[in-house]
Amino acid sequence: MRVGVGFDSHRFDETRPLVLGGVVIPDVPGLKGHSDGDAVAHAITDAVLGAAGLGDIGAMFPDTDPAHEGADSVALLAAAVRRLRGCGFRVGNVDVTVVTERPRIAPHARAMRERLAEALDVPPAAVSIKGKSNEGLGWIGRGEGLAAIAVATVGCGPPGSGGAAGGA
């Protein structure tokens, strides 16, 4: 079993829709970014790639590549998971904390879990999404943007092994 940590943050952008965990959240500004700005998907991608020792999202999908401009970040995550599988790894579980003053994450967590689980090739129960306030502190507290922190486990083994090393 291996563990990876991912982090991402973006400023809000009034001209874009907000996409978190592959879910469009209405009535809140979107996030500035080269792709769709999905900080949740970006943090998870870094966590799973890091756990497998396969680098990071910037190396796999450089923001200098026009092909990734406006890209669906959950599709990028799915591509990273396919790369993991090609190296003999599978995702065990993912835990994400979104640090934001708005939007509230809880009403959207189930939809995010389901969308992300599909990309990660795990059951929704293996994906945890939660939101935390920054209690008005710093740039997040001032409502300038948000951040996401993800932890992922990956392991080797056959399908259905839960990612445990050697299928144990």
C-alpha positions as MATLAB code, in Angstrom:
seq = 'MRVGVGFDSHRFDETRPLVLGGVVIPDVPGLKGHSDGDAVAHAITDAVLGAAGLGDIGAMFPDTDPAHEGADSVALLAAAVRRLRGCGFRVGNVDVTVVTERPRIAPHARAMRERLAEALDVPPAAVSIKGKSNEGLGWIGRGEGLAAIAVATVGCGPPGSGGAAGGA';
ca = [
       0.000    0.000    0.000;
       1.301    3.440   -0.908;
      -0.012    6.884    0.054;
       0.067   10.150   -1.881;
      -0.931   13.709   -1.015;
      -2.183   16.309   -3.477;
      -2.914   20.020   -3.135;
      -4.382   22.582   -5.476;
      -5.725   26.110   -5.178;
      -7.256   28.577   -7.598;
      -8.609   32.113   -7.561;
     -12.280   32.628   -8.336;
     -13.105   33.832  -11.852;
     -16.520   35.456  -12.363;
     -16.483   34.577  -16.080;
     -16.383   30.776  -15.619;
     -18.709   28.141  -14.176;
     -17.583   26.481  -10.948;
     -16.642   22.836  -11.414;
     -15.581   20.807   -8.358;
     -15.171   17.063   -8.386;
     -16.607   17.057  -11.898;
     -19.860   18.688  -10.753;
     -21.033   22.112  -11.928;
     -22.069   24.161   -8.901;
     -24.453   27.021   -9.707;
     -24.509   30.558   -8.325;
     -20.791   30.690   -7.434;
     -17.917   32.029   -9.571;
     -15.741   29.460  -11.298;
     -12.025   28.958  -10.848;
      -9.249   30.443  -12.936;
      -7.130   27.781  -14.576;
      -5.796   26.383  -17.844;
      -8.259   23.482  -17.806;
     -11.704   23.775  -16.202;
      -9.980   24.751  -12.933;
     -11.395   21.797  -10.943;
      -9.171   22.021   -7.851;
     -10.651   18.823   -6.391;
      -9.822   16.728   -9.458;
      -6.369   18.350   -9.672;
      -5.537   17.557   -6.032;
      -6.713   13.954   -6.448;
      -4.694   13.546   -9.653;
      -1.553   14.712   -7.844;
      -2.306   12.381   -4.909;
      -2.754    9.237   -7.026;
       0.206    9.997   -9.293;
       2.381   10.787   -6.278;
       1.368    7.604   -4.459;
       2.442    5.563   -7.471;
       5.679    7.542   -7.908;
       4.533    8.776  -11.312;
       5.100   12.519  -10.952;
       2.369   15.120  -10.884;
      -0.462   16.610  -12.908;
       1.772   19.367  -14.324;
       4.197   16.844  -15.787;
       1.462   14.661  -17.270;
      -0.779   17.508  -18.480;
       1.365   20.668  -18.803;
      -0.512   23.965  -18.729;
       1.630   25.058  -21.664;
      -0.081   22.471  -23.903;
      -3.020   24.048  -25.777;
      -4.654   20.597  -25.965;
      -5.470   20.863  -22.245;
      -6.986   24.335  -22.384;
     -10.505   24.142  -20.946;
     -10.153   20.366  -20.478;
     -12.478   18.343  -18.258;
     -10.262   17.681  -15.231;
     -12.121   14.488  -14.337;
     -11.243   13.145  -17.801;
      -7.607   14.030  -17.053;
      -7.917   12.185  -13.718;
      -9.289    9.122  -15.529;
      -6.297    9.228  -17.888;
      -3.944    9.366  -14.889;
      -5.727    6.345  -13.369;
      -5.295    4.442  -16.656;
      -1.581    5.246  -16.482;
      -1.481    3.905  -12.898;
      -3.195    0.707  -13.998;
      -0.677    0.330  -16.831;
       2.065    0.385  -14.196;
       0.331   -2.290  -12.112;
      -1.337    0.005   -9.553;
      -4.951    0.532   -8.607;
      -6.564    3.166   -6.400;
      -7.688    2.027   -2.950;
      -9.407    5.144   -1.629;
      -9.336    8.941   -1.778;
     -10.089   11.516    0.924;
     -10.495   15.193   -0.033;
     -10.950   18.357    2.010;
     -12.069   21.513    0.191;
     -11.158   24.683    2.099;
     -13.579   27.426    1.122;
     -15.977   29.998    2.496;
     -18.347   29.323   -0.388;
     -19.881   27.236   -1.804;
     -21.038   24.783    0.840;
     -19.620   21.420   -0.182;
     -21.984   19.029    1.630;
     -24.948   19.504   -0.745;
     -22.738   18.494   -3.695;
     -20.547   15.837   -2.049;
     -22.602   12.821   -3.139;
     -22.604   13.851   -6.815;
     -18.844   14.533   -6.616;
     -18.188   11.142   -4.997;
     -20.107    9.359   -7.746;
     -18.427   11.229  -10.610;
     -14.947   10.841   -9.125;
     -15.463    7.162   -8.240;
     -16.152    6.411  -11.884;
     -12.900    8.090  -12.967;
     -10.952    6.392  -10.164;
     -12.494    2.960  -10.895;
     -13.543    2.511   -7.257;
     -16.936    2.361   -5.543;
     -18.320    5.721   -4.332;
     -17.779    4.552   -0.737;
     -14.018    4.708   -1.438;
     -14.227    8.472   -2.085;
     -14.681   10.996    0.728;
     -15.372   14.690    0.058;
     -15.783   17.276    2.785;
     -15.725   21.036    3.063;
     -14.129   23.201    5.718;
     -14.273   26.931    6.261;
     -11.090   28.941    6.668;
     -12.952   30.934    9.346;
     -12.447   34.198    7.476;
      -8.651   33.951    7.526;
      -6.354   34.810    4.612;
      -7.148   34.847    0.896;
      -9.580   31.943    1.219;
     -11.334   33.654    4.120;
     -11.670   36.834    2.055;
     -13.439   34.796   -0.643;
     -10.711   35.174   -3.269;
     -10.578   31.459   -4.076;
     -10.440   27.991   -2.613;
      -8.046   25.106   -2.018;
      -8.312   21.323   -2.044;
      -6.173   18.771   -0.243;
      -6.349   15.093   -1.208;
      -4.896   11.889    0.177;
      -4.977    8.695   -1.876;
      -3.939    5.122   -1.337;
      -2.814    2.933   -4.196;
      -1.586   -0.609   -4.243;
      -0.801   -3.528   -6.485;
      -3.106   -6.412   -7.043;
      -5.908   -7.858   -9.093;
      -9.240   -6.114   -9.560;
     -11.361   -6.340   -6.442;
      -8.343   -6.453   -4.146;
      -9.117   -2.966   -2.835;
      -5.651   -1.891   -3.885;
      -3.992   -3.950   -1.176;
      -0.477   -5.057   -2.009;
      -0.390   -8.584   -3.350;
      -4.178   -8.843   -3.148;
      -4.007   -9.210    0.657;
];
